[in-house]
Amino acid sequence: MGSSTSQNDFNVQHYQQNSGLSIKEVEGIKNVFDSLDPQDGLIRTGTLRKLYRDSYDAPQLNNKIGDRETLTFDQFFELMKTDMLEKKKQFPGVDFDDGINENVQCFFCHPQRQQT
């Protein structure tokens, strides 16, 4: 991938501090960003819009992105952090860091669990 910040250089504590997110949630946001194939540290918003086009969040995401064609990780993190914090308030019993690494393109999907 063309990311200018490798996973080894990523300072998860910097983003987690005072964000209201867990370290695993911050790592999940970074994994999603990396999955969007950043070039020179930027992702194309068209790729992000395409992933969300059929989701409930598409209108809100499009509004937040505005007319920007690219996003840095910091800009992407702020978008996703805000969205995740809103969802954590709306759905307090959902663990948003569970399974993020299983499918990074389905950031807010929750893997189905078998009932015991």
All heavy atoms as an XYZ file, in Angstrom:
943
protein
N       0.839     -1.186      0.000
C       0.000      0.000      0.000
C       0.876      1.238      0.000
O       1.997      1.209      0.460
C      -0.893      0.010      1.239
C      -2.090     -0.912      1.119
S      -3.190     -0.685      2.509
C      -3.054     -2.282      3.265
N       0.296      2.346     -0.396
C       1.052      3.573     -0.510
C       1.013      4.452      0.712
O       1.240      5.644      0.626
N       0.689      3.904      1.849
C       0.583      4.710      3.064
C       1.924      5.287      3.459
O       2.939      4.602      3.431
C       0.041      3.850      4.210
O       0.004      4.585      5.404
N       1.937      6.566      3.837
C       3.191      7.176      4.258
C       3.477      6.915      5.733
O       4.566      7.136      6.202
C       3.157      8.690      3.991
O       2.175      9.294      4.785
N       2.490      6.444      6.472
C       2.673      6.106      7.877
C       2.466      4.613      8.028
O       1.367      4.134      7.891
C       1.660      6.847      8.772
O       1.773      8.240      8.542
C       1.880      6.550     10.220
N       3.536      3.886      8.269
C       3.403      2.449      8.434
C       2.769      2.156      9.796
O       2.734      2.997     10.684
C       4.763      1.777      8.339
O       5.524      2.039      9.497
N       2.263      0.931      9.914
C       1.646      0.514     11.166
C       2.653      0.618     12.300
O       2.291      0.948     13.419
C       1.106     -0.916     11.028
C       0.137     -1.311     12.110
C      -1.206     -0.601     12.051
O      -1.674     -0.202     11.002
N      -1.810     -0.422     13.184
N       3.945      0.366     12.018
C       4.973      0.438     13.053
C       5.196      1.869     13.537
O       5.580      2.095     14.670
C       6.290     -0.144     12.539
C       6.191     -1.628     12.285
O       5.339     -2.308     12.841
N       7.071     -2.130     11.434
N       5.008      2.859     12.668
C       5.209      4.258     13.034
C       3.962      4.890     13.652
O       4.019      6.006     14.135
C       5.596      5.084     11.803
C       6.936      4.662     11.226
O       7.764      4.112     11.976
O       7.140      4.878     10.016
N       2.853      4.185     13.619
C       1.577      4.720     14.088
C       1.567      4.790     15.613
O       1.771      3.797     16.290
C       0.434      3.842     13.578
C      -0.923      4.319     14.002
C      -1.409      5.533     13.572
C      -1.721      3.540     14.820
C      -2.664      5.967     13.950
C      -2.975      3.960     15.198
C      -3.442      5.178     14.765
N       1.318      5.985     16.155
C       1.286      6.199     17.599
C      -0.158      6.132     18.079
O      -0.846      7.139     18.152
C       1.918      7.550     17.942
C       2.011      7.791     19.421
O       1.415      7.074     20.228
N       2.751      8.807     19.797
N      -0.608      4.930     18.391
C      -2.005      4.714     18.766
C      -2.378      5.510     20.023
O      -3.487      6.020     20.135
C      -2.318      3.205     18.913
C      -1.597      2.607     20.089
C      -3.800      2.961     18.988
N      -1.452      5.644     20.961
C      -1.740      6.377     22.198
C      -2.051      7.845     21.919
O      -2.880      8.439     22.598
C      -0.587      6.257     23.199
C      -0.461      4.903     23.836
C       0.290      3.901     22.981
O       0.906      4.259     21.967
N       0.242      2.644     23.357
N      -1.367      8.418     20.938
C      -1.620      9.815     20.575
C      -3.083     10.018     20.179
O      -3.715     10.992     20.580
C      -0.697     10.226     19.428
C      -1.069     11.533     18.792
N      -0.802     12.743     19.388
C      -1.705     11.815     17.625
C      -1.259     13.726     18.611
N      -1.805     13.177     17.542
N      -3.614      9.103     19.379
C      -4.992      9.228     18.909
C      -5.998      8.774     19.969
O      -7.107      9.297     20.043
C      -5.186      8.443     17.608
C      -4.458      9.106     16.465
C      -3.178      8.708     16.108
C      -5.031     10.160     15.773
C      -2.494      9.333     15.081
C      -4.354     10.793     14.747
C      -3.090     10.380     14.406
O      -2.416     11.009     13.394
N      -5.611      7.817     20.787
C      -6.526      7.309     21.809
C      -6.703      8.291     22.959
O      -7.793      8.431     23.490
C      -6.004      5.964     22.327
C      -6.973      5.219     23.218
C      -6.795      5.509     24.688
O      -5.721      5.887     25.146
N      -7.861      5.348     25.444
N      -5.653      9.016     23.290
C      -5.681      9.934     24.426
C      -6.782     10.974     24.241
O      -6.841     11.669     23.234
C      -4.327     10.613     24.559
C      -4.164     11.409     25.808
C      -2.738     11.949     25.933
O      -2.064     12.187     24.942
N      -2.300     12.122     27.162
N      -7.657     11.077     25.202
C      -8.761     12.047     25.235
C      -9.738     11.915     24.063
O     -10.492     12.843     23.789
C      -8.226     13.489     25.282
C      -7.348     13.737     26.483
O      -7.663     13.309     27.585
N      -6.228     14.400     26.275
N      -9.743     10.775     23.383
C     -10.651     10.617     22.249
C     -11.982      9.988     22.645
O     -12.960     10.113     21.919
C     -10.009      9.735     21.168
O      -9.937      8.384     21.606
N     -11.998      9.287     23.780
C     -13.194      8.547     24.157
C     -13.254      7.169     23.530
O     -14.226      6.450     23.684
N     -12.198      6.793     22.807
C     -12.139      5.494     22.147
C     -11.095      4.614     22.808
O     -10.137      5.107     23.388
C     -11.771      5.662     20.662
C     -12.695      6.509     19.805
C     -12.151      6.624     18.392
C     -14.104      5.938     19.791
N     -11.294      3.308     22.675
C     -10.297      2.365     23.179
C      -9.150      2.261     22.177
O      -9.265      2.683     21.018
C     -10.934      0.981     23.374
O     -11.220      0.401     22.113
N      -8.059      1.676     22.628
C      -6.919      1.462     21.738
C      -7.332      0.579     20.563
O      -6.980      0.846     19.422
C      -5.718      0.872     22.507
C      -5.105      1.968     23.384
C      -4.682      0.273     21.567
C      -3.959      1.518     24.258
N      -8.117     -0.473     20.828
C      -8.563     -1.357     19.747
C      -9.434     -0.608     18.747
O      -9.364     -0.863     17.542
C      -9.319     -2.564     20.312
C      -8.422     -3.590     20.945
C      -9.225     -4.747     21.452
C      -8.923     -5.948     20.590
N      -9.661     -7.141     21.027
N     -10.257      0.315     19.200
C     -11.094      1.094     18.291
C     -10.241      2.019     17.419
O     -10.487      2.159     16.216
C     -12.139      1.888     19.071
C     -13.209      1.004     19.678
C     -14.054      1.689     20.737
O     -13.616      2.702     21.326
O     -15.165      1.189     20.993
N      -9.231      2.638     18.026
C      -8.323      3.496     17.261
C      -7.566      2.657     16.235
O      -7.439      3.053     15.068
C      -7.347      4.247     18.194
C      -6.271      4.980     17.390
C      -8.107      5.230     19.081
N      -7.087      1.493     16.646
C      -6.394      0.608     15.702
C      -7.335      0.196     14.573
O      -6.915      0.071     13.416
C      -5.854     -0.619     16.421
C      -4.677     -0.307     17.317
C      -4.249     -1.481     18.178
O      -5.046     -2.433     18.383
O      -3.105     -1.449     18.679
N      -8.607     -0.016     14.893
C      -9.585     -0.364     13.868
C      -9.765      0.748     12.849
O      -9.841      0.490     11.641
N      -9.799      1.993     13.315
C      -9.908      3.136     12.401
C      -8.679      3.189     11.503
O      -8.795      3.412     10.293
C     -10.099      4.449     13.184
C     -11.483      4.461     13.853
C      -9.934      5.664     12.265
C     -11.713      5.623     14.806
N      -7.501      2.955     12.077
C      -6.274      2.953     11.280
C      -6.307      1.835     10.241
O      -5.911      2.032      9.086
C      -5.063      2.808     12.204
C      -3.730      2.676     11.492
C      -3.308      3.950     10.816
C      -1.853      3.852     10.385
N      -1.655      4.163      8.994
N      -6.799      0.660     10.630
C      -6.887     -0.459      9.687
C      -7.828     -0.138      8.528
O      -7.544     -0.492      7.387
C      -7.331     -1.727     10.402
C      -6.264     -2.293     11.303
O      -5.086     -2.003     11.145
N      -6.674     -3.091     12.270
N      -8.937      0.522      8.827
C      -9.872      0.906      7.761
C      -9.191      1.899      6.826
O      -9.253      1.761      5.602
C     -11.179      1.496      8.332
C     -12.045      2.071      7.232
C     -11.947      0.434      9.102
N      -8.518      2.894      7.393
C      -7.806      3.877      6.576
C      -6.793      3.172      5.661
O      -6.752      3.428      4.452
C      -7.100      4.899      7.471
C      -6.383      5.985      6.720
C      -7.074      7.094      6.261
C      -5.012      5.908      6.471
C      -6.417      8.110      5.559
C      -4.353      6.912      5.776
C      -5.065      8.014      5.313
N      -6.013      2.270      6.227
C      -5.007      1.547      5.449
C      -5.647      0.689      4.364
O      -5.071      0.506      3.294
C      -4.129      0.694      6.352
C      -3.178      1.520      7.206
O      -2.978      2.729      6.911
O      -2.642      0.964      8.184
N      -6.845      0.153      4.629
C      -7.522     -0.687      3.637
C      -8.001      0.127      2.437
O      -8.301     -0.445      1.386
C      -8.703     -1.420      4.272
O      -9.821     -0.572      4.412
N      -8.063      1.450      2.585
C      -8.508      2.321      1.501
C      -7.349      2.743      0.599
O      -7.489      3.657     -0.207
C      -9.232      3.540      2.077
C     -10.522      3.197      2.837
C     -11.074      4.418      3.548
C     -11.559      2.602      1.905
N      -6.211      2.094      0.751
C      -5.026      2.268     -0.081
C      -4.577      3.730     -0.184
O      -4.584      4.324     -1.261
C      -5.266      1.692     -1.475
C      -3.976      1.498     -2.252
O      -2.915      1.325     -1.616
O      -4.022      1.559     -3.491
N      -4.184      4.309      0.937
C      -3.730      5.706      0.895
C      -2.500      5.883      0.012
O      -1.622      5.022     -0.012
C      -3.407      6.036      2.354
C      -3.244      4.722      3.031
C      -4.036      3.715      2.267
N      -2.476      6.968     -0.712
C      -1.342      7.332     -1.552
C      -0.756      8.625     -0.994
O      -1.487      9.606     -0.859
C      -1.781      7.529     -3.008
C      -2.425      6.297     -3.625
C      -1.463      5.130     -3.724
O      -0.325      5.295     -4.159
N      -1.906      3.955     -3.309
N       0.512      8.606     -0.644
C       1.177      9.766     -0.044
C       0.415     10.276      1.178
O       0.303     11.478      1.399
C       1.348     10.886     -1.076
C       2.221     10.456     -2.247
O       3.234      9.773     -2.001
O       1.875     10.786     -3.400
N      -0.143      9.346      1.958
C      -0.834      9.699      3.188
C      -2.257     10.206      3.007
O      -2.864     10.678      3.964
N      -2.820     10.069      1.800
C      -4.176     10.564      1.517
C      -5.032      9.443      0.948
O      -4.559      8.636      0.150
C      -4.132     11.700      0.488
C      -3.338     12.939      0.857
C      -3.205     13.842     -0.367
C      -4.023     13.683      1.989
N      -6.295      9.414      1.365
C      -7.257      8.511      0.736
C      -8.195      9.340     -0.134
O      -8.442     10.514      0.146
C      -8.077      7.697      1.755
C      -8.856      8.609      2.700
C      -7.191      6.725      2.512
C      -9.936      7.910      3.490
N      -8.697      8.723     -1.164
C      -9.652      9.382     -2.057
C     -11.038      9.244     -1.438
O     -11.445      8.149     -1.054
C      -9.609      8.749     -3.442
C      -8.204      8.734     -3.977
C      -7.917      9.257     -5.323
N      -8.851     10.094     -5.994
C      -8.663     11.402     -6.227
N      -7.581     12.002     -5.761
N      -9.524     12.089     -6.912
N     -11.743     10.349     -1.311
C     -13.068     10.305     -0.701
C     -14.055      9.529     -1.563
O     -15.021      8.979     -1.031
C     -13.609     11.718     -0.412
O     -13.651     12.461     -1.628
C     -12.755     12.428      0.618
N     -13.821      9.456     -2.863
C     -14.702      8.675     -3.724
C     -14.740      7.210     -3.322
O     -15.797      6.576     -3.353
N     -13.591      6.677     -2.919
C     -13.516      5.290     -2.456
C     -14.321      5.123     -1.175
O     -15.073      4.161     -1.030
C     -12.045      4.891     -2.207
O     -11.300      5.135     -3.389
C     -11.921      3.445     -1.803
N     -14.180      6.050     -0.268
C     -14.918      6.006      0.997
C     -16.417      6.135      0.749
O     -17.221      5.390      1.301
C     -14.427      7.115      1.924
C     -14.993      7.156      3.331
C     -14.702      5.870      4.081
C     -14.423      8.356      4.081
N     -16.805      7.066     -0.094
C     -18.231      7.256     -0.421
C     -18.813      5.989     -1.040
O     -19.949      5.616     -0.750
C     -18.404      8.424     -1.377
C     -18.150      9.785     -0.772
C     -18.327     10.861     -1.851
N     -17.603     12.066     -1.611
C     -18.068     13.113     -0.918
N     -19.259     13.070     -0.382
N     -17.326     14.179     -0.766
N     -18.028      5.330     -1.894
C     -18.502      4.109     -2.552
C     -18.782      3.015     -1.522
O     -19.786      2.299     -1.612
C     -17.473      3.629     -3.570
C     -17.961      2.467     -4.413
C     -16.877      1.947     -5.354
C     -16.681      2.896     -6.505
N     -15.750      2.354     -7.517
N     -17.904      2.873     -0.540
C     -18.093      1.858      0.496
C     -19.347      2.115      1.325
O     -19.998      1.183      1.779
C     -16.874      1.808      1.423
C     -15.627      1.185      0.849
C     -14.472      1.326      1.831
C     -15.855     -0.282      0.525
N     -19.679      3.373      1.526
C     -20.806      3.733      2.381
C     -22.087      4.030      1.609
O     -23.103      4.334      2.201
C     -20.445      4.969      3.216
C     -19.685      4.647      4.473
C     -18.316      4.444      4.446
C     -20.340      4.538      5.689
C     -17.615      4.143      5.593
C     -19.646      4.235      6.846
C     -18.282      4.039      6.792
O     -17.603      3.744      7.930
N     -22.063      3.945      0.284
C     -23.185      4.437     -0.526
C     -24.525      3.814     -0.178
O     -25.546      4.477     -0.286
C     -22.888      4.296     -2.007
C     -22.948      2.887     -2.512
C     -22.798      2.807     -4.020
N     -22.525      1.417     -4.356
C     -21.469      1.014     -5.000
N     -20.592      1.887     -5.428
N     -21.285     -0.268     -5.243
N     -24.556      2.560      0.240
C     -25.820      1.904      0.566
C     -26.092      1.851      2.066
O     -27.043      1.207      2.490
C     -25.831      0.479     -0.006
C     -25.788      0.474     -1.518
O     -26.350      1.400     -2.138
O     -25.183     -0.459     -2.089
N     -25.274      2.522      2.840
C     -25.433      2.452      4.289
C     -26.355      3.567      4.794
O     -26.563      4.579      4.134
C     -24.078      2.549      4.996
O     -23.633      3.875      5.043
N     -26.859      3.350      5.967
C     -27.684      4.338      6.647
C     -26.900      5.632      6.875
O     -27.458      6.724      6.876
C     -28.138      3.738      7.988
C     -28.871      4.704      8.883
C     -30.207      5.006      8.663
C     -28.222      5.311      9.951
C     -30.884      5.890      9.485
C     -28.884      6.198     10.778
C     -30.218      6.477     10.537
O     -30.877      7.353     11.342
N     -25.590      5.512      7.024
C     -24.729      6.648      7.338
C     -24.289      7.455      6.120
O     -23.630      8.483      6.277
C     -23.473      6.179      8.068
C     -23.779      5.558      9.414
O     -24.736      6.009     10.055
O     -23.062      4.624      9.812
N     -24.618      7.008      4.913
C     -24.119      7.663      3.698
C     -24.425      9.162      3.645
O     -23.527      9.956      3.379
C     -24.637      6.955      2.452
N     -25.667      9.597      3.896
C     -25.927     11.045      3.824
C     -25.106     11.855      4.830
O     -24.577     12.924      4.489
C     -27.426     11.158      4.121
C     -27.993      9.816      3.800
C     -26.898      8.839      4.121
N     -24.976     11.348      6.040
C     -24.191     12.051      7.061
C     -22.710     12.090      6.683
O     -22.050     13.115      6.828
C     -24.360     11.368      8.423
C     -25.765     11.446      8.950
C     -26.006     10.443     10.068
O     -25.440      9.360     10.083
N     -26.871     10.811     11.006
N     -22.209     10.958      6.187
C     -20.813     10.906      5.784
C     -20.553     11.869      4.634
O     -19.584     12.629      4.665
C     -20.429      9.485      5.373
C     -18.984      9.309      4.943
C     -18.051      9.396      6.151
C     -18.797      7.996      4.225
N     -21.423     11.869      3.631
C     -21.259     12.781      2.495
C     -21.281     14.233      2.953
O     -20.505     15.062      2.462
C     -22.345     12.538      1.448
C     -22.105     11.272      0.670
O     -20.977     10.868      0.441
N     -23.177     10.627      0.259
N     -22.145     14.546      3.893
C     -22.225     15.908      4.422
C     -20.937     16.292      5.158
O     -20.424     17.399      4.991
C     -23.438     16.035      5.348
C     -23.673     17.453      5.784
O     -23.571     18.384      4.987
N     -24.023     17.628      7.047
N     -20.396     15.370      5.933
C     -19.173     15.645      6.692
C     -17.954     15.775      5.779
O     -17.069     16.581      6.030
C     -18.931     14.555      7.735
C     -19.916     14.601      8.881
C     -19.694     13.459      9.836
C     -20.706     13.472     10.956
N     -20.547     12.343     11.875
N     -17.923     14.976      4.716
C     -16.804     15.041      3.778
C     -16.871     16.322      2.961
O     -15.852     16.930      2.664
C     -16.794     13.810      2.845
C     -16.442     12.559      3.639
C     -15.799     14.012      1.699
C     -16.569     11.270      2.844
N     -18.088     16.735      2.614
C     -18.250     17.944      1.821
C     -17.675     17.765      0.432
O     -17.809     16.704     -0.175
N     -16.983     18.782     -0.055
C     -16.444     18.723     -1.413
C     -14.974     18.298     -1.447
O     -14.325     18.394     -2.485
C     -16.638     20.052     -2.130
C     -15.921     21.207     -1.436
O     -15.345     21.002     -0.348
O     -15.948     22.320     -1.980
N     -14.463     17.810     -0.332
C     -13.064     17.353     -0.311
C     -12.900     16.103     -1.165
O     -13.744     15.211     -1.145
C     -12.617     17.049      1.121
C     -12.543     18.311      1.983
C     -12.054     17.983      3.361
N     -13.182     17.455      4.143
C     -13.137     17.174      5.431
N     -12.019     17.337      6.100
N     -14.181     16.725      6.069
N     -11.824     16.043     -1.893
C     -11.543     14.884     -2.744
C     -10.610     13.888     -2.070
O     -10.552     12.728     -2.459
C     -10.953     15.330     -4.076
C     -11.949     16.108     -4.914
C     -11.387     16.486     -6.274
O     -10.347     15.924     -6.686
O     -12.003     17.347     -6.914
N      -9.866     14.356     -1.068
C      -8.958     13.489     -0.332
C      -9.055     13.800      1.156
O      -9.519     14.879      1.551
C      -7.489     13.682     -0.781
O      -7.114     15.039     -0.567
C      -7.286     13.302     -2.244
N      -8.616     12.836      1.965
C      -8.552     13.017      3.414
C      -7.220     12.487      3.923
O      -6.766     11.429      3.490
C      -9.675     12.235      4.120
C     -11.111     12.646      3.875
C     -12.053     11.632      4.522
C     -11.381     14.036      4.413
N      -6.627     13.210      4.855
C      -5.466     12.701      5.587
C      -5.974     11.739      6.648
O      -7.175     11.673      6.929
C      -4.709     13.836      6.287
O      -5.574     14.417      7.287
C      -4.246     14.896      5.308
N      -5.054     11.013      7.283
C      -5.495     10.144      8.372
C      -6.133     10.956      9.492
O      -7.142     10.548     10.048
C      -4.358      9.279      8.939
C      -4.843      8.464     10.103
C      -5.673      7.380      9.891
C      -4.536      8.831     11.402
C      -6.184      6.651     10.969
C      -5.023      8.111     12.481
C      -5.855      7.016     12.261
N      -5.564     12.107      9.835
C      -6.132     12.924     10.911
C      -7.570     13.332     10.593
O      -8.435     13.296     11.473
C      -5.281     14.171     11.162
C      -3.959     13.854     11.848
O      -3.802     12.733     12.394
O      -3.079     14.727     11.846
N      -7.832     13.724      9.358
C      -9.199     14.105      8.961
C     -10.126     12.892      9.005
O     -11.242     12.976      9.502
C      -9.193     14.714      7.563
C      -8.489     16.056      7.500
C      -8.208     16.501      6.073
O      -7.948     15.697      5.182
N      -8.272     17.808      5.861
N      -9.648     11.763      8.495
C     -10.423     10.531      8.510
C     -10.709     10.106      9.947
O     -11.832      9.720     10.286
C      -9.662      9.432      7.763
C     -10.356      8.117      7.734
C     -11.401      7.888      6.849
C      -9.964      7.087      8.572
C     -12.054      6.658      6.819
C     -10.601      5.862      8.551
C     -11.649      5.643      7.670
N      -9.683     10.189     10.803
C      -9.855      9.807     12.211
C     -10.937     10.655     12.865
O     -11.781     10.132     13.588
C      -8.529      9.940     12.967
C      -8.658      9.570     14.419
C      -8.710      8.249     14.805
C      -8.748     10.552     15.405
C      -8.853      7.890     16.135
C      -8.893     10.216     16.731
C      -8.944      8.877     17.108
N     -10.934     11.956     12.632
C     -11.951     12.817     13.235
C     -13.355     12.445     12.767
O     -14.294     12.426     13.561
C     -11.657     14.289     12.949
C     -10.505     14.839     13.764
C     -10.699     14.681     15.279
O     -11.786     15.022     15.795
O      -9.762     14.217     15.945
N     -13.503     12.145     11.478
C     -14.804     11.711     10.958
C     -15.267     10.421     11.628
O     -16.401     10.316     12.091
C     -14.741     11.471      9.448
C     -14.675     12.651      8.525
C     -14.447     12.177      7.091
C     -15.961     13.456      8.602
N     -14.374      9.439     11.650
C     -14.741      8.131     12.193
C     -14.904      8.172     13.710
O     -15.774      7.508     14.251
C     -13.682      7.084     11.802
C     -13.621      6.799     10.321
S     -15.152      6.057      9.685
C     -15.703      7.348      8.592
N     -14.076      8.962     14.381
C     -14.190      9.082     15.838
C     -15.557      9.648     16.201
O     -16.261      9.102     17.048
C     -13.083      9.984     16.387
C     -13.198     10.240     17.888
C     -12.173     11.234     18.370
C     -12.667     12.630     18.109
N     -11.887     13.689     18.739
N     -15.939     10.725     15.540
C     -17.235     11.346     15.810
C     -18.364     10.363     15.553
O     -19.275     10.213     16.370
C     -17.412     12.611     14.941
O     -16.354     13.517     15.245
C     -18.737     13.286     15.200
N     -18.285      9.664     14.438
C     -19.314      8.692     14.082
C     -19.367      7.558     15.096
O     -20.435      7.145     15.534
C     -19.042      8.160     12.671
C     -20.233      7.461     12.075
O     -21.374      7.947     12.257
O     -20.040      6.427     11.411
N     -18.207      7.060     15.483
C     -18.167      5.958     16.437
C     -18.686      6.385     17.813
O     -19.440      5.656     18.454
C     -16.757      5.404     16.561
C     -16.683      4.194     17.483
S     -15.062      3.444     17.477
C     -15.296      2.311     16.111
N     -18.321      7.577     18.264
C     -18.808      8.055     19.563
C     -20.317      8.227     19.551
O     -20.995      7.910     20.542
C     -18.103      9.357     19.957
C     -16.626      9.216     20.310
C     -15.988     10.583     20.521
C     -16.432      8.333     21.532
N     -20.877      8.713     18.440
C     -22.333      8.835     18.318
C     -22.990      7.461     18.394
O     -24.006      7.288     19.063
C     -22.701      9.527     17.004
C     -22.368     11.005     16.984
C     -22.531     11.643     15.602
O     -23.014     10.967     14.655
O     -22.157     12.826     15.462
N     -22.407      6.487     17.716
C     -22.963      5.131     17.735
C     -22.832      4.491     19.116
O     -23.720      3.759     19.543
C     -22.293      4.278     16.669
C     -22.797      4.591     15.293
C     -22.167      3.707     14.266
C     -22.765      3.903     12.898
N     -22.902      5.251     12.456
N     -21.734      4.761     19.809
C     -21.565      4.198     21.150
C     -22.626      4.753     22.106
O     -23.084      4.038     22.994
C     -20.157      4.485     21.670
C     -19.097      3.630     20.995
C     -17.698      4.034     21.385
C     -17.361      3.541     22.757
N     -15.922      3.687     23.086
N     -23.019      6.014     21.916
C     -24.093      6.592     22.736
C     -25.435      5.975     22.366
O     -26.254      5.677     23.212
C     -24.161      8.108     22.544
C     -23.093      8.870     23.244
C     -23.259     10.359     23.026
C     -22.080     11.127     23.557
N     -22.145     12.545     23.215
N     -25.645      5.803     21.069
C     -26.915      5.290     20.563
C     -27.083      3.804     20.880
O     -28.191      3.338     21.118
C     -26.965      5.518     19.056
C     -28.319      5.363     18.433
C     -28.291      5.767     16.957
O     -27.238      6.023     16.369
N     -29.454      5.822     16.361
N     -25.987      3.049     20.841
C     -26.023      1.603     21.064
C     -25.006      1.224     22.138
O     -23.959      0.647     21.835
C     -25.692      0.866     19.759
C     -26.559      1.259     18.605
C     -26.056      2.069     17.592
C     -27.877      0.846     18.526
C     -26.846      2.440     16.523
C     -28.682      1.202     17.464
C     -28.173      2.009     16.454
N     -25.290      1.548     23.407
C     -24.286      1.377     24.459
C     -23.853     -0.064     24.705
O     -22.774     -0.284     25.226
C     -24.949      1.978     25.699
C     -26.399      2.024     25.386
C     -26.537      2.106     23.907
N     -24.625     -1.044     24.311
C     -24.253     -2.425     24.566
C     -23.410     -3.065     23.478
O     -23.004     -4.214     23.600
N     -23.118     -2.336     22.412
C     -22.378     -2.902     21.290
C     -20.887     -2.662     21.466
O     -20.460     -1.558     21.787
C     -22.870     -2.291     19.947
C     -22.022     -2.799     18.796
C     -24.330     -2.613     19.725
N     -20.110     -3.724     21.245
C     -18.657     -3.646     21.343
C     -18.102     -3.387     19.953
O     -18.039     -4.277     19.118
C     -18.121     -4.961     21.899
C     -16.631     -4.965     22.106
O     -16.006     -3.894     21.953
O     -16.093     -6.032     22.421
N     -17.709     -2.151     19.666
C     -17.294     -1.766     18.328
C     -15.900     -2.222     17.956
O     -15.505     -2.118     16.818
C     -17.397     -0.246     18.146
C     -18.811      0.213     18.073
C     -19.439      0.735     19.178
C     -19.522      0.103     16.896
C     -20.757      1.154     19.108
C     -20.834      0.517     16.804
C     -21.455      1.040     17.919
N     -15.116     -2.717     18.908
C     -13.783     -3.183     18.545
C     -13.763     -4.679     18.269
O     -12.754     -5.220     17.869
C     -12.739     -2.811     19.596
C     -12.987     -3.467     20.936
O     -13.958     -4.233     21.074
O     -12.211     -3.190     21.857
N     -14.872     -5.344     18.444
C     -14.927     -6.787     18.252
C     -15.026     -7.132     16.773
O     -15.984     -6.791     16.117
C     -16.134     -7.356     18.995
C     -16.128     -8.871     19.042
O     -15.086     -9.476     18.804
O     -17.187     -9.440     19.310
N     -14.030     -7.783     16.236
C     -14.074     -8.243     14.857
C     -13.674     -7.214     13.822
O     -13.792     -7.473     12.640
N     -13.191     -6.047     14.211
C     -12.826     -5.023     13.239
C     -11.783     -5.558     12.268
O     -11.863     -5.315     11.078
C     -12.330     -3.744     13.944
C     -13.506     -3.008     14.531
C     -11.578     -2.838     12.972
C     -13.141     -1.790     15.354
N     -10.841     -6.327     12.753
C      -9.789     -6.828     11.875
C     -10.265     -7.949     10.956
O      -9.583     -8.313     10.026
C      -8.587     -7.296     12.694
C      -7.896     -6.132     13.355
O      -7.779     -5.063     12.790
N      -7.450     -6.327     14.580
N     -11.467     -8.499     11.215
C     -11.989     -9.548     10.358
C     -12.447     -8.996      9.021
O     -12.372     -9.652      8.008
C     -13.150    -10.265     11.048
C     -12.706    -11.038     12.276
C     -13.870    -11.604     13.048
O     -14.978    -11.691     12.487
O     -13.681    -11.954     14.218
N     -12.995     -7.797      8.995
C     -13.487     -7.216      7.753
C     -13.417     -5.709      7.884
O     -14.368     -5.083      8.334
C     -14.916     -7.669      7.468
C     -15.453     -7.128      6.160
O     -14.793     -6.353      5.471
N     -16.647     -7.526      5.811
N     -12.310     -5.123      7.474
C     -12.117     -3.693      7.685
C     -13.034     -2.836      6.838
O     -13.228     -1.669      7.122
C     -10.652     -3.262      7.467
C      -9.747     -3.925      8.481
C     -10.189     -3.528      6.059
N     -13.631     -3.404      5.795
C     -14.546     -2.610      4.987
C     -15.935     -2.557      5.599
O     -16.794     -1.846      5.126
C     -14.590     -3.141      3.564
C     -13.256     -2.934      2.871
C     -13.302     -3.280      1.414
O     -14.303     -3.710      0.899
N     -12.203     -3.071      0.740
N     -16.149     -3.325      6.630
C     -17.436     -3.300      7.324
C     -17.174     -2.821      8.747
O     -17.303     -3.554      9.704
C     -18.068     -4.688      7.311
S     -19.751     -4.692      7.917
N     -16.798     -1.568      8.859
C     -16.283     -1.010     10.104
C     -17.257     -1.136     11.263
O     -16.887     -1.449     12.377
C     -15.925      0.455      9.866
C     -15.200      1.091     11.004
C     -14.097      0.493     11.558
C     -15.608      2.294     11.503
C     -13.406      1.077     12.601
C     -14.932      2.891     12.547
C     -13.831      2.276     13.084
N     -18.539     -0.898     11.018
C     -19.497     -0.922     12.098
C     -20.350     -2.191     12.093
O     -21.333     -2.274     12.797
C     -20.394      0.315     12.060
C     -19.615      1.562     12.334
C     -19.436      2.500     11.352
C     -19.043      1.789     13.569
C     -18.706      3.645     11.587
C     -18.305      2.926     13.821
C     -18.140      3.845     12.833
N     -19.970     -3.163     11.280
C     -20.685     -4.427     11.282
C     -20.240     -5.231     12.496
O     -19.119     -5.121     12.954
C     -20.380     -5.227     10.025
S     -20.974     -4.428      8.539
N     -21.107     -6.045     12.959
C     -20.793     -6.864     14.105
C     -20.929     -8.315     13.663
O     -21.969     -8.707     13.158
C     -21.760     -6.583     15.258
C     -21.220     -6.949     16.567
N     -21.172     -8.243     17.013
C     -20.654     -6.219     17.550
C     -20.631     -8.281     18.221
N     -20.305     -7.079     18.561
N     -19.891     -9.122     13.813
C     -20.004    -10.527     13.391
C     -21.110    -11.220     14.160
O     -21.302    -10.970     15.358
C     -18.640    -11.124     13.729
C     -17.883    -10.111     14.481
C     -18.623     -8.827     14.449
N     -21.845    -12.065     13.470
C     -22.921    -12.803     14.138
C     -22.323    -13.819     15.090
O     -21.346    -14.472     14.765
C     -23.808    -13.485     13.118
C     -24.602    -12.521     12.298
C     -25.620    -13.234     11.443
O     -25.743    -14.452     11.497
N     -26.361    -12.465     10.686
N     -22.922    -13.904     16.230
C     -22.446    -14.852     17.231
C     -23.499    -15.913     17.426
O     -24.693    -15.642     17.350
C     -22.186    -14.141     18.549
C     -21.125    -13.109     18.420
C     -20.861    -12.472     19.739
N     -19.845    -11.461     19.532
C     -19.516    -10.562     20.433
N     -20.115    -10.526     21.585
N     -18.587     -9.678     20.184
N     -23.040    -17.119     17.713
C     -23.968    -18.191     17.949
C     -24.545    -18.046     19.342
O     -23.851    -17.725     20.293
C     -23.278    -19.551     17.827
C     -22.824    -19.839     16.404
C     -22.148    -21.196     16.324
O     -21.590    -21.685     17.305
N     -22.218    -21.794     15.146
N     -25.842    -18.299     19.445
C     -26.524    -18.280     20.743
C     -26.220    -19.577     21.466
O     -26.182    -20.650     20.871
C     -28.051    -18.149     20.553
C     -28.456    -16.889     19.829
C     -28.376    -15.668     20.715
O     -28.454    -15.770     21.924
N     -28.230    -14.513     20.105
N     -25.950    -19.500     22.766
C     -25.686    -20.717     23.542
C     -26.839    -21.049     24.422
O     -27.656    -20.261     24.751
C     -24.411    -20.567     24.383
O     -24.533    -19.418     25.225
C     -23.189    -20.477     23.491
